Amino acid sequence: MSTVNQMNLIETPIKDQLLRVDEILNELCSSNGGIGNCRKIEILTGEELLVKYIPPKAVEKKIKIKFKYVENIWHITLEKE
C-alpha cells in the first residue's frame, strides 16, 4: 500500500508554486524514495500554468502524472515509477 502525501498550493503565489513543484519533482527522484519516503504526491492548485509546466519536467524524470479538475481546483498526482 503506497502512501499519498497531499500538498496544498492553492493560496501560494505562483512563483512560489513553481519553485515548490521543482523541489517536489527533485525529491521524488531522489535516492531516499521521495518526500517522507513517499513515492506518490498530490498537488492541489488553482493555477493552470502548473498543468502546462509539470508534464515536460516529470517526463524527463520518469514520473507518472494524473490530472483531475474538481470545483476549480487542479488535483495533480505525481508518482515515481
C-alpha positions as CSV (number, residue, x, y, z in Angstrom):
1,M,0.0,0.0,0.0
2,S,1.5,3.3,-1.0
3,T,1.2,6.5,1.0
4,V,0.0,9.6,-0.8
5,N,1.1,13.0,0.6
6,Q,-1.0,16.0,-0.3
7,M,0.5,19.4,-0.9
8,N,-2.0,22.3,-0.9
9,L,-0.6,25.2,-3.0
10,I,-3.9,27.0,-3.6
11,E,-3.1,30.1,-1.5
12,T,0.6,30.2,-2.5
13,P,1.8,32.8,-5.0
14,I,2.5,31.3,-8.5
15,K,6.3,32.0,-8.3
16,D,6.5,30.0,-5.1
17,Q,4.3,27.2,-6.5
18,L,6.7,26.8,-9.4
19,L,9.7,26.6,-7.0
20,R,7.9,24.1,-4.8
21,V,7.0,21.9,-7.8
22,D,10.6,21.8,-8.8
23,E,11.6,20.8,-5.3
24,I,8.8,18.1,-5.3
25,L,10.0,16.6,-8.6
26,N,13.6,16.5,-7.4
27,E,12.6,14.9,-4.1
28,L,10.5,12.3,-5.8
29,C,13.6,11.3,-7.9
30,S,16.0,11.3,-5.0
31,S,17.5,8.0,-3.8
32,N,15.7,8.1,-0.5
33,G,12.4,7.5,-2.0
34,G,10.8,10.9,-2.2
35,I,9.0,13.2,0.3
36,G,8.9,11.4,3.6
37,N,9.8,8.2,1.8
38,C,6.6,8.6,-0.2
39,R,6.5,7.6,-3.9
40,K,3.3,9.5,-4.6
41,I,2.2,13.1,-4.0
42,E,-1.0,15.0,-4.9
43,I,-0.6,18.7,-5.5
44,L,-3.7,21.0,-5.2
45,T,-3.6,24.3,-7.1
46,G,-5.9,26.7,-8.9
47,E,-3.2,27.6,-11.4
48,E,-3.5,26.2,-14.9
49,L,0.1,27.2,-15.6
50,L,1.3,24.2,-13.4
51,V,-0.8,21.9,-15.7
52,K,1.4,23.0,-18.6
53,Y,4.7,23.3,-16.6
54,I,4.8,19.9,-14.9
55,P,4.5,17.4,-17.7
56,P,7.7,18.0,-19.6
57,K,9.7,18.2,-16.3
58,A,8.0,15.0,-15.0
59,V,8.5,13.0,-18.2
60,E,12.3,13.7,-18.2
61,K,12.5,12.4,-14.6
62,K,10.3,9.4,-15.4
63,I,7.4,10.4,-13.1
64,K,3.8,9.4,-13.9
65,I,1.3,12.3,-13.9
66,K,-2.5,12.3,-13.4
67,F,-4.7,15.4,-13.6
68,K,-8.1,15.9,-12.2
69,Y,-10.1,19.2,-12.2
70,V,-12.8,19.4,-9.5
71,E,-14.6,22.5,-8.3
72,N,-12.0,24.9,-9.9
73,I,-9.1,23.1,-8.2
74,W,-6.5,21.1,-10.1
75,H,-5.5,17.8,-8.4
76,I,-2.1,16.8,-9.9
77,T,-0.9,13.4,-8.8
78,L,2.8,12.6,-9.3
79,E,4.1,9.0,-8.8
80,K,7.6,7.8,-9.0
81,E,7.9,4.9,-11.5
